[in-house]
Amino acid sequence: YQYPLMFGLILAFCWCSLVCCSRIYMGMHSILDVIAGFLYAILILVVFHPLVDLIDNFNLTYKYAPLIIISLHLALGIFSFTLDTWSTSRGDTAQILGCGAGVACGSHINYLTGLKLDPAPDTLPLSLSSLTVTAFGKAILRLLIGVIVLLLTKIAMKKVTIPLACKVFRIPHGDVRKARQRMEVELPYRYITYGTVGFSLMFIVPCLFHFIGLS
C-alpha cells in the first residue's frame, strides 16, 4: 500500500524503541546488548537486502527448498547454543527458527499449488481506500478465525511433541516444566510446534479463507 514515508519511518522508530526498551525493562539484556543487537541488525539488513529477491525466488521455486530450509534451520537451532544452565534464549531462538522454516515451506507450497496471496506486480502500489463497515467486519472475522486456528494448532502440537520427545529421549515427563528445560525436549517441541504454526499461517489459514469466501 502507498502511504507517507514519514509515517512509515515514525512507526518503525517507535516499534524498534519499544522492543529495545522492553528487553532492558524485563532484565533480558543490558543497554550494551541492545546497542550491539541494533548495530548487528543494520549489518544484516545491509548484507541481505540486495539478496532478498534471490532468496525469495529460491524458497518458492527450487524443488528441494523445503528440505534445505528445514535442515538449515534445525542445524542452526542445535549448534547455536552450548549452555551450562538453562536460558530462555535457546527456546526463543528455536521458536523463531521453527516459525521461519514453517513460513518459508508454506510459501513454497502456495507457489506449487498456485495459491496467489499477493496482488499482481502491475497493480502495485495499492492506494489506501476508505474503510467501510463490510471491509472492517471481514477483517475482524479473518482475524478471529486465523487466531483460533493458530492457537488450536499450537495447543495440539504442544500436546503431542513434548510427551513424544520425552519418550524418544527417555526423559521423565512428570514435571513438564522441568522436562521442557532439557535441550532434547525444548528444541523439538519449539521447532516442530512453531514450524507447524508458521506453515498454518502461510498455507492452511489462507486455504480456509479461500474455501469460506473470505479471501
Disulfide bonds with the S-S distance in Angstrom:
none
